Amino acid sequence: MERLHLPFALLLFLARVSHYHVVATPERYWAQALPNTPMPDAIRTRFRPVPSGLLHMGLRNRDPRFPYSDFSQENRDPRETTLFLEKDLKVGMNKILHFPKSEFRCASPFFSREDAYAVPFFSAELPRILQRFSFPPASSEAVQVGVTLKWCESLEAGEKCLTSLEAMIDYATPSDQDHNITVLRTIINKDSVLQAYAATKVQRVPAQASSTLCHNMPYLYAVYYCHYIGEGRIYKVKLEGEDGSTVDAIAGCHPHTKNWEPLSYWFQALPTGKKADQHNYACHFLPDTHIVWAHV
C-alpha cells in the first residue's frame, strides 16, 4: 500500500485526537478503559459543577466536602476503634466504630482531567485557589485545603494525589493487561452513631500487589490520595451494629504505619505495646467515599 503523505497523515492524527477529546468525558473514559467494570453510583452521582464558596449543610451545618475537618485526635471519642491488628480480624470481633453515611450528591464533585489541569494544585498557590472558588480564607475548611495540599506535596515515590477520575483510572490500570479490575468500597446501610459492631463474616480479597487504595481527601473538588497495596491486604467484612444496622465494610491492612502521621486526624496510634510489622499487620476500615481498585 502506498504510504500516506505526511500532511495527510498529520491531519488524520489530529482528527483522531480531536474526536478523542470530544468523546472522552469521565464517564466515557471509564467505559473505554474499564468495559467490564460497572461504574458505582457513588462515583456517577459526583459528576456536577464545582460550587463556589462554602456549603453549610448536613451534619453540624458543615460543608459536606470536608467530612474529616473535625476528626482530630483530641475531638474523637476515646472509645472509638481506628486501628486494630490483623490477627483480631475474624468472625466474632467486637469494636466500637462510627460509620457516617456519605451523601454523595453533596460530596466533592469530580473535575474532568482538562478542568483539573487548569487549576493550580500547590500549597504556594493556596490564596489563589481559595479566591478561584470564592472560598473564605479564615474558615476551618480553608485550613483543610492547605493541609491536603501540603500532604500531597510530601508523598513518597509511587504515591500520588489525583485530581480527576481519569487520572485515578490511569494510576489503577498502568498497563493494558490491568483493565479487568473490581471496584470495592464500604457500603453503609444507614447513618450510624458511635456503637459496638460485631464481625459476622470476614473474607480476604485475593488482591494483587498492583491493586490500588484511593483515599478521598478533604478538598473543594474530588481529590484522592492513591497508593498501591504492595504487601498490604484487603478484606471484606460484614459488621452488625448494636442497633441492628449492617455495614459491608472494606478493611485495609498494612505491614507498617511509619508514614501515617500526616493523616493523624483519621488515624490514631495502635494500643500501647502493640505495633504493626510483617507478622502483625495494622488494619482499619475505609469510609464509604474511599475506593479500592482490586486486581484479583
Secondary structure as a PSIPRED ss2 file (coil, helix, strand):
# PSIPRED VFORMAT (PSIPRED V4.0)

   1 M C   1.000  0.000  0.000
   2 E C   1.000  0.000  0.000
   3 R C   1.000  0.000  0.000
   4 L C   1.000  0.000  0.000
   5 H C   1.000  0.000  0.000
   6 L H   0.000  1.000  0.000
   7 P H   0.000  1.000  0.000
   8 F H   0.000  1.000  0.000
   9 A H   0.000  1.000  0.000
  10 L H   0.000  1.000  0.000
  11 L H   0.000  1.000  0.000
  12 L H   0.000  1.000  0.000
  13 F H   0.000  1.000  0.000
  14 L H   0.000  1.000  0.000
  15 A H   0.000  1.000  0.000
  16 R H   0.000  1.000  0.000
  17 V H   0.000  1.000  0.000
  18 S H   0.000  1.000  0.000
  19 H H   0.000  1.000  0.000
  20 Y H   0.000  1.000  0.000
  21 H H   0.000  1.000  0.000
  22 V H   0.000  1.000  0.000
  23 V H   0.000  1.000  0.000
  24 A C   1.000  0.000  0.000
  25 T C   1.000  0.000  0.000
  26 P H   0.000  1.000  0.000
  27 E H   0.000  1.000  0.000
  28 R H   0.000  1.000  0.000
  29 Y H   0.000  1.000  0.000
  30 W H   0.000  1.000  0.000
  31 A H   0.000  1.000  0.000
  32 Q H   0.000  1.000  0.000
  33 A H   0.000  1.000  0.000
  34 L C   1.000  0.000  0.000
  35 P C   1.000  0.000  0.000
  36 N C   1.000  0.000  0.000
  37 T C   1.000  0.000  0.000
  38 P C   1.000  0.000  0.000
  39 M C   1.000  0.000  0.000
  40 P C   1.000  0.000  0.000
  41 D H   0.000  1.000  0.000
  42 A H   0.000  1.000  0.000
  43 I H   0.000  1.000  0.000
  44 R H   0.000  1.000  0.000
  45 T C   1.000  0.000  0.000
  46 R C   1.000  0.000  0.000
  47 F C   1.000  0.000  0.000
  48 R C   1.000  0.000  0.000
  49 P C   1.000  0.000  0.000
  50 V C   1.000  0.000  0.000
  51 P C   1.000  0.000  0.000
  52 S C   1.000  0.000  0.000
  53 G C   1.000  0.000  0.000
  54 L C   1.000  0.000  0.000
  55 L C   1.000  0.000  0.000
  56 H C   1.000  0.000  0.000
  57 M C   1.000  0.000  0.000
  58 G C   1.000  0.000  0.000
  59 L H   0.000  1.000  0.000
  60 R H   0.000  1.000  0.000
  61 N H   0.000  1.000  0.000
  62 R C   1.000  0.000  0.000
  63 D C   1.000  0.000  0.000
  64 P C   1.000  0.000  0.000
  65 R C   1.000  0.000  0.000
  66 F C   1.000  0.000  0.000
  67 P C   1.000  0.000  0.000
  68 Y C   1.000  0.000  0.000
  69 S C   1.000  0.000  0.000
  70 D C   1.000  0.000  0.000
  71 F C   1.000  0.000  0.000
  72 S C   1.000  0.000  0.000
  73 Q H   0.000  1.000  0.000
  74 E H   0.000  1.000  0.000
  75 N H   0.000  1.000  0.000
  76 R C   1.000  0.000  0.000
  77 D C   1.000  0.000  0.000
  78 P C   1.000  0.000  0.000
  79 R C   1.000  0.000  0.000
  80 E C   1.000  0.000  0.000
  81 T C   1.000  0.000  0.000
  82 T C   1.000  0.000  0.000
  83 L C   1.000  0.000  0.000
  84 F E   0.000  0.000  1.000
  85 L E   0.000  0.000  1.000
  86 E H   0.000  1.000  0.000
  87 K H   0.000  1.000  0.000
  88 D H   0.000  1.000  0.000
  89 L C   1.000  0.000  0.000
  90 K C   1.000  0.000  0.000
  91 V C   1.000  0.000  0.000
  92 G C   1.000  0.000  0.000
  93 M C   1.000  0.000  0.000
  94 N E   0.000  0.000  1.000
  95 K E   0.000  0.000  1.000
  96 I E   0.000  0.000  1.000
  97 L E   0.000  0.000  1.000
  98 H C   1.000  0.000  0.000
  99 F C   1.000  0.000  0.000
 100 P C   1.000  0.000  0.000
 101 K C   1.000  0.000  0.000
 102 S C   1.000  0.000  0.000
 103 E C   1.000  0.000  0.000
 104 F C   1.000  0.000  0.000
 105 R C   1.000  0.000  0.000
 106 C C   1.000  0.000  0.000
 107 A C   1.000  0.000  0.000
 108 S C   1.000  0.000  0.000
 109 P C   1.000  0.000  0.000
 110 F C   1.000  0.000  0.000
 111 F C   1.000  0.000  0.000
 112 S C   1.000  0.000  0.000
 113 R H   0.000  1.000  0.000
 114 E H   0.000  1.000  0.000
 115 D H   0.000  1.000  0.000
 116 A H   0.000  1.000  0.000
 117 Y H   0.000  1.000  0.000
 118 A C   1.000  0.000  0.000
 119 V C   1.000  0.000  0.000
 120 P C   1.000  0.000  0.000
 121 F C   1.000  0.000  0.000
 122 F C   1.000  0.000  0.000
 123 S H   0.000  1.000  0.000
 124 A H   0.000  1.000  0.000
 125 E H   0.000  1.000  0.000
 126 L H   0.000  1.000  0.000
 127 P H   0.000  1.000  0.000
 128 R H   0.000  1.000  0.000
 129 I H   0.000  1.000  0.000
 130 L H   0.000  1.000  0.000
 131 Q H   0.000  1.000  0.000
 132 R H   0.000  1.000  0.000
 133 F C   1.000  0.000  0.000
 134 S C   1.000  0.000  0.000
 135 F C   1.000  0.000  0.000
 136 P C   1.000  0.000  0.000
 137 P C   1.000  0.000  0.000
 138 A C   1.000  0.000  0.000
 139 S C   1.000  0.000  0.000
 140 S H   0.000  1.000  0.000
 141 E H   0.000  1.000  0.000
 142 A H   0.000  1.000  0.000
 143 V H   0.000  1.000  0.000
 144 Q H   0.000  1.000  0.000
 145 V H   0.000  1.000  0.000
 146 G H   0.000  1.000  0.000
 147 V H   0.000  1.000  0.000
 148 T H   0.000  1.000  0.000
 149 L H   0.000  1.000  0.000
 150 K H   0.000  1.000  0.000
 151 W H   0.000  1.000  0.000
 152 C H   0.000  1.000  0.000
 153 E H   0.000  1.000  0.000
 154 S C   1.000  0.000  0.000
 155 L C   1.000  0.000  0.000
 156 E C   1.000  0.000  0.000
 157 A C   1.000  0.000  0.000
 158 G C   1.000  0.000  0.000
 159 E C   1.000  0.000  0.000
 160 K E   0.000  0.000  1.000
 161 C E   0.000  0.000  1.000
 162 L E   0.000  0.000  1.000
 163 T C   1.000  0.000  0.000
 164 S C   1.000  0.000  0.000
 165 L H   0.000  1.000  0.000
 166 E H   0.000  1.000  0.000
 167 A H   0.000  1.000  0.000
 168 M H   0.000  1.000  0.000
 169 I H   0.000  1.000  0.000
 170 D H   0.000  1.000  0.000
 171 Y H   0.000  1.000  0.000
 172 A H   0.000  1.000  0.000
 173 T C   1.000  0.000  0.000
 174 P C   1.000  0.000  0.000
 175 S C   1.000  0.000  0.000
 176 D H   0.000  1.000  0.000
 177 Q H   0.000  1.000  0.000
 178 D H   0.000  1.000  0.000
 179 H C   1.000  0.000  0.000
 180 N C   1.000  0.000  0.000
 181 I C   1.000  0.000  0.000
 182 T E   0.000  0.000  1.000
 183 V E   0.000  0.000  1.000
 184 L E   0.000  0.000  1.000
 185 R C   1.000  0.000  0.000
 186 T C   1.000  0.000  0.000
 187 I E   0.000  0.000  1.000
 188 I E   0.000  0.000  1.000
 189 N C   1.000  0.000  0.000
 190 K C   1.000  0.000  0.000
 191 D C   1.000  0.000  0.000
 192 S C   1.000  0.000  0.000
 193 V C   1.000  0.000  0.000
 194 L C   1.000  0.000  0.000
 195 Q E   0.000  0.000  1.000
 196 A E   0.000  0.000  1.000
 197 Y E   0.000  0.000  1.000
 198 A E   0.000  0.000  1.000
 199 A E   0.000  0.000  1.000
 200 T E   0.000  0.000  1.000
 201 K E   0.000  0.000  1.000
 202 V E   0.000  0.000  1.000
 203 Q E   0.000  0.000  1.000
 204 R E   0.000  0.000  1.000
 205 V E   0.000  0.000  1.000
 206 P C   1.000  0.000  0.000
 207 A C   1.000  0.000  0.000
 208 Q C   1.000  0.000  0.000
 209 A C   1.000  0.000  0.000
 210 S C   1.000  0.000  0.000
 211 S C   1.000  0.000  0.000
 212 T E   0.000  0.000  1.000
 213 L E   0.000  0.000  1.000
 214 C E   0.000  0.000  1.000
 215 H E   0.000  0.000  1.000
 216 N E   0.000  0.000  1.000
 217 M E   0.000  0.000  1.000
 218 P C   1.000  0.000  0.000
 219 Y C   1.000  0.000  0.000
 220 L C   1.000  0.000  0.000
 221 Y C   1.000  0.000  0.000
 222 A C   1.000  0.000  0.000
 223 V E   0.000  0.000  1.000
 224 Y E   0.000  0.000  1.000
 225 Y E   0.000  0.000  1.000
 226 C E   0.000  0.000  1.000
 227 H E   0.000  0.000  1.000
 228 Y E   0.000  0.000  1.000
 229 I C   1.000  0.000  0.000
 230 G C   1.000  0.000  0.000
 231 E C   1.000  0.000  0.000
 232 G C   1.000  0.000  0.000
 233 R E   0.000  0.000  1.000
 234 I E   0.000  0.000  1.000
 235 Y E   0.000  0.000  1.000
 236 K E   0.000  0.000  1.000
 237 V E   0.000  0.000  1.000
 238 K E   0.000  0.000  1.000
 239 L E   0.000  0.000  1.000
 240 E E   0.000  0.000  1.000
 241 G E   0.000  0.000  1.000
 242 E C   1.000  0.000  0.000
 243 D C   1.000  0.000  0.000
 244 G C   1.000  0.000  0.000
 245 S C   1.000  0.000  0.000
 246 T E   0.000  0.000  1.000
 247 V E   0.000  0.000  1.000
 248 D E   0.000  0.000  1.000
 249 A E   0.000  0.000  1.000
 250 I E   0.000  0.000  1.000
 251 A E   0.000  0.000  1.000
 252 G E   0.000  0.000  1.000
 253 C E   0.000  0.000  1.000
 254 H E   0.000  0.000  1.000
 255 P C   1.000  0.000  0.000
 256 H C   1.000  0.000  0.000
 257 T C   1.000  0.000  0.000
 258 K C   1.000  0.000  0.000
 259 N C   1.000  0.000  0.000
 260 W C   1.000  0.000  0.000
 261 E H   0.000  1.000  0.000
 262 P H   0.000  1.000  0.000
 263 L H   0.000  1.000  0.000
 264 S C   1.000  0.000  0.000
 265 Y C   1.000  0.000  0.000
 266 W C   1.000  0.000  0.000
 267 F C   1.000  0.000  0.000
 268 Q C   1.000  0.000  0.000
 269 A C   1.000  0.000  0.000
 270 L C   1.000  0.000  0.000
 271 P C   1.000  0.000  0.000
 272 T C   1.000  0.000  0.000
 273 G C   1.000  0.000  0.000
 274 K C   1.000  0.000  0.000
 275 K C   1.000  0.000  0.000
 276 A C   1.000  0.000  0.000
 277 D C   1.000  0.000  0.000
 278 Q C   1.000  0.000  0.000
 279 H C   1.000  0.000  0.000
 280 N C   1.000  0.000  0.000
 281 Y C   1.000  0.000  0.000
 282 A E   0.000  0.000  1.000
 283 C E   0.000  0.000  1.000
 284 H E   0.000  0.000  1.000
 285 F E   0.000  0.000  1.000
 286 L C   1.000  0.000  0.000
 287 P C   1.000  0.000  0.000
 288 D C   1.000  0.000  0.000
 289 T C   1.000  0.000  0.000
 290 H C   1.000  0.000  0.000
 291 I E   0.000  0.000  1.000
 292 V E   0.000  0.000  1.000
 293 W E   0.000  0.000  1.000
 294 A E   0.000  0.000  1.000
 295 H C   1.000  0.000  0.000
 296 V C   1.000  0.000  0.000
